[in-house]
Amino acid sequence: MTDFECSVYKKGSRLNGSLHRFYPPTLKLLRAKLPLLLLLLLPLLTACGSGATPLDSDTRLRIDSIAGAQTRLVQTEIDSLCKSQRITLMPSLVDSIKQVRLREIEEQMKTVPR
C-alpha cells in the first residue's frame, strides 16, 4: 500500500480510501476544469460551419489533391508490404501446396490397378 493510500485510510473510511485509488488528485483537478474546457472548445467545434454548405471549387481541388497524395502514399506502403510478405511467405506456401498435392497423388496411385 502506498503512502497516499495509507494517509487516506487514516483520514476516512475504507470506502473513501478505495475511491482515492481510482480518482487521483489530478483527476479531481481535471473534473473541476472540465466545464471551462468545454466552454472554450464549443466555439471551435461550431466554427467550421454546417455540413450543408457547398464547397467551392478551390476547396474541392485541394481535397482531391490531398486525397490523391495520401492514396499514392498508402499504395506504395501496401505494395512494399506485399512484396516483403511474398518473399517471406511464398516458400512455405509452395511447400505446403506441394505436400498436399503429393498426398493426393499417392492416394490416387493406391486406387490405380497394377
Secondary structure, DSSP 8 states (H G I E B T S, - for coil): --HHHHHHHHHS-HHHHHHHHHS-HHHHHHHHHHHHHHHHHHHHHHTT--TTS---HHHHHHHHHHHHHHHHHHHHHHHHHHHHHHHHHHHHHHHHHHHHHHHHHHHHHHHS--
